[in-house]
Amino acid sequence: MRITVLAPAALLVVAWCWGRHPLPLPLLLGGTTCVLLGVALRLWAAGCLYKQEEVVCWGPFAYMRNPLYAGTLLIGCGLALLTGRWEALALVAVVMPAVYHPTVLYEECELRALFGPAFDAYCRSVPRWLPRLTPLRTGANRRASWSQIRRNREHRHLIAQLLCLAAFYAIDLLQR
């Protein structure tokens, strides 16, 4: 199973077993905002991503090289906030970089082999994790598309995260 399935399930268990008190409104709103922003970032990125076809340097990829993983980190932080446990946030802060950083290094080797100098030029211009303040100017005037989101199967991730968010709200309601 993938970490994107196991991690939310683990955080739900934490919320159910150890979060036996209703969440304060700031945690509820902060966690929900992080999850929704992460989902939005992942949708935007998936709508722009043409895997193995081109170096995508537009949309969110004009700001950072790994917007899908950044979205996943936002989702993880949001779900951790929704547990009401600082330990969950610390776990996300340790586990996600430990899993995704080696994955990114491997993927970059693959992309470098596939696209060569074009990918190297992209890497010199766009940071791996922290976004640029201004987008990379490439002249490409393309937009994300729902058909590409479906092609990349990101709609499944959207449904899973919304169900997970609903489960956290259900847990909170049961604890009130």
VMD Tcl script that draws the C-alpha trace (Angstrom):
set ca {
  {0.00 0.00 0.00}
  {1.09 3.54 -0.62}
  {1.98 6.02 2.09}
  {-0.76 8.31 0.79}
  {-3.29 5.68 1.90}
  {-1.58 4.43 5.05}
  {-0.69 7.82 6.53}
  {-4.25 9.25 6.58}
  {-5.52 5.94 7.98}
  {-2.92 6.10 10.77}
  {-3.84 9.72 11.54}
  {-7.52 8.75 11.70}
  {-6.65 6.04 14.27}
  {-4.71 8.64 16.29}
  {-7.67 11.01 16.15}
  {-10.10 8.31 17.23}
  {-8.01 6.72 19.98}
  {-6.18 9.70 21.49}
  {-8.15 12.76 20.51}
  {-11.08 12.16 22.85}
  {-11.95 15.84 23.10}
  {-13.57 18.16 20.58}
  {-11.06 20.14 18.56}
  {-10.79 23.86 19.16}
  {-12.05 25.91 16.22}
  {-8.57 27.18 15.17}
  {-7.29 23.59 14.80}
  {-10.42 22.55 12.93}
  {-10.20 25.50 10.54}
  {-6.41 25.36 10.19}
  {-6.40 21.63 9.48}
  {-9.25 21.87 7.01}
  {-7.60 24.80 5.21}
  {-4.30 22.90 4.89}
  {-6.07 19.82 3.50}
  {-8.09 21.84 0.98}
  {-5.06 23.87 -0.14}
  {-3.07 20.66 -0.53}
  {-5.84 19.05 -2.57}
  {-6.11 22.17 -4.75}
  {-2.36 22.23 -5.35}
  {-2.34 18.54 -6.26}
  {-5.27 19.01 -8.67}
  {-3.61 21.99 -10.33}
  {-0.33 20.10 -10.71}
  {-1.97 16.91 -11.98}
  {-3.91 18.95 -14.54}
  {-0.62 20.29 -15.91}
  {1.49 17.14 -15.70}
  {2.31 15.20 -18.86}
  {4.37 12.32 -17.48}
  {7.28 11.13 -19.58}
  {6.24 13.47 -22.43}
  {7.85 16.83 -21.67}
  {9.57 18.90 -19.02}
  {6.55 20.62 -17.53}
  {7.59 24.13 -16.51}
  {4.22 25.90 -16.39}
  {1.36 25.97 -13.88}
  {2.62 25.14 -10.38}
  {5.76 23.61 -11.94}
  {6.81 27.18 -12.83}
  {7.14 27.84 -9.08}
  {8.52 24.55 -7.72}
  {9.63 21.22 -9.11}
  {7.48 19.04 -6.83}
  {4.05 20.59 -6.34}
  {2.34 17.20 -6.06}
  {4.52 16.26 -3.10}
  {4.16 19.75 -1.61}
  {0.38 19.30 -1.83}
  {0.67 15.94 -0.12}
  {2.73 17.55 2.66}
  {0.04 20.22 3.13}
  {-2.62 17.49 3.30}
  {-0.55 15.54 5.82}
  {-0.03 18.61 8.01}
  {-3.73 19.42 7.82}
  {-4.76 15.91 8.81}
  {-2.20 15.96 11.62}
  {-3.72 19.21 12.92}
  {-7.14 17.56 12.80}
  {-5.95 14.83 15.17}
  {-5.44 17.47 17.84}
  {-2.12 15.83 18.75}
  {1.24 17.55 18.36}
  {2.85 14.11 18.02}
  {0.96 13.56 14.77}
  {2.34 16.80 13.33}
  {5.87 15.82 14.42}
  {5.39 12.41 12.79}
  {4.33 13.99 9.49}
  {7.27 16.40 9.66}
  {9.69 13.47 10.00}
  {8.12 10.70 7.90}
  {7.09 12.63 4.80}
  {10.52 14.12 4.02}
  {12.14 10.77 4.81}
  {9.89 9.07 2.25}
  {9.59 11.72 -0.44}
  {13.12 13.15 -0.60}
  {14.70 9.86 -1.82}
  {11.74 9.43 -4.19}
  {12.38 12.87 -5.66}
  {16.10 12.16 -6.09}
  {15.28 8.95 -7.95}
  {12.69 10.68 -10.14}
  {15.13 13.48 -10.97}
  {17.68 10.90 -12.19}
  {14.99 9.36 -14.39}
  {13.92 12.74 -15.79}
  {17.53 13.77 -16.39}
  {18.10 10.57 -18.36}
  {14.90 11.16 -20.35}
  {15.14 14.89 -21.03}
  {18.85 15.69 -20.55}
  {19.87 19.37 -20.80}
  {16.27 20.61 -20.86}
  {15.68 19.11 -17.42}
  {19.02 20.41 -16.11}
  {18.09 23.94 -17.24}
  {14.71 23.60 -15.49}
  {16.43 22.43 -12.28}
  {18.76 25.44 -12.33}
  {15.78 27.81 -12.60}
  {13.15 26.23 -10.34}
  {13.71 25.13 -6.73}
  {12.96 21.59 -5.63}
  {10.82 22.32 -2.55}
  {10.37 25.99 -1.66}
  {8.47 27.89 -4.36}
  {9.85 30.77 -6.35}
  {8.18 34.10 -5.69}
  {7.59 34.65 -9.40}
  {6.84 31.99 -11.99}
  {9.45 30.80 -14.42}
  {8.83 32.57 -17.73}
  {8.81 30.05 -20.53}
  {6.42 31.52 -23.04}
  {4.10 28.54 -22.60}
  {0.54 29.74 -22.11}
  {-1.10 26.46 -21.07}
  {-3.67 25.67 -18.44}
  {-4.51 22.70 -16.30}
  {-7.25 20.46 -17.69}
  {-9.75 18.11 -16.10}
  {-8.99 15.50 -18.74}
  {-5.34 15.52 -17.65}
  {-6.40 15.28 -14.00}
  {-8.38 12.15 -14.90}
  {-5.54 10.81 -17.05}
  {-3.19 11.16 -14.06}
  {-5.87 9.56 -11.84}
  {-5.77 12.49 -9.44}
  {-9.57 12.44 -9.11}
  {-9.12 9.29 -6.99}
  {-6.82 11.17 -4.64}
  {-9.37 14.00 -4.43}
  {-12.15 11.61 -3.46}
  {-9.96 9.82 -0.91}
  {-8.88 13.07 0.76}
  {-12.42 14.45 0.89}
  {-13.62 11.18 2.45}
  {-10.77 11.37 4.95}
  {-11.67 14.95 5.80}
  {-15.30 13.90 6.29}
  {-14.13 11.11 8.61}
  {-12.21 13.61 10.75}
  {-15.32 15.78 10.99}
  {-17.39 12.73 11.95}
  {-14.90 11.86 14.69}
  {-15.02 15.42 15.99}
  {-18.83 15.39 16.02}
  {-18.87 12.07 17.89}
  {-16.53 13.53 20.50}
  {-18.72 16.56 21.21}
}
mol new
graphics top color blue
foreach p $ca { graphics top sphere $p radius 0.5 }
foreach p [lrange $ca 0 end-1] q [lrange $ca 1 end] { graphics top cylinder $p $q radius 0.2 }
display resetview
